[in-house]
């Protein structure tokens, strides 16, 4: 009630300070984010109340408020694109780090690297933090690339979870063959098939030839000449993104039909 009264009758020059203290108090009083705290509703009210106040566009407090609201939305990537188009937080490293991590979680490594590259070009502050997160991202992607090459050394298009060679079926039903004398089938895979093939002569396997050229290129940020992030045009914002579904809420219905 005290915060609601302060927001309602506030007459100072920094309304963001009231909302920031209100949100921090809600997070501390309701750490589980339950329905009593209703943090998503408070964040939505805050971004609506402060919408269009350009003096906060480079303020880390304002960007942090937006990013917390993005955690409550079904599609935070749309919110990050909106912030980018409105130039909200584009001088801060936290926007690019959060945006790139969300893309990396979805497997969009190329787009995530482009986000990092734009933040580095804009020299978003703190720059050393952005550079450290970018290097950590490159290390994770390189590690995953090496694991993928080990799983699929031939470089084919098979997925990492797919099996390249035939496998013996375990615990499968054995269907007998023959009418008078039933015999159980024999399933052989791998070298057992080659050993049982009478038409194939036994020849020593040729040694594996290791090519001199590397099978993959090491990423170098200084020699990147790929496409840059497409320019996003600013659009009108009729309403904030839809927050996640809240628990224990009933939809409206006829008020005079209950028993």
Secondary structure, DSSP 8 states (H G I E B T S, - for coil): -HHHHHHHT--SS-HHHHHHHHHHHHHHH-TT--TTT-HHHHHHHHHHHTTT-GGGTT-HHHHHHHHHHHHTBS-HHHHHHHHHHTTSSTTBHHHHHHHHHHHHHTT-HHHHHHHHHHHHHTT-BSHHHHHHHHHHHHHHHHHHHHHHHHH-TT--S--TTS-SS----SS-----B-SSS-B------THHHHHH-TTS-----------SS-SS----GGG--S-----------SS---B---TT------TTS--
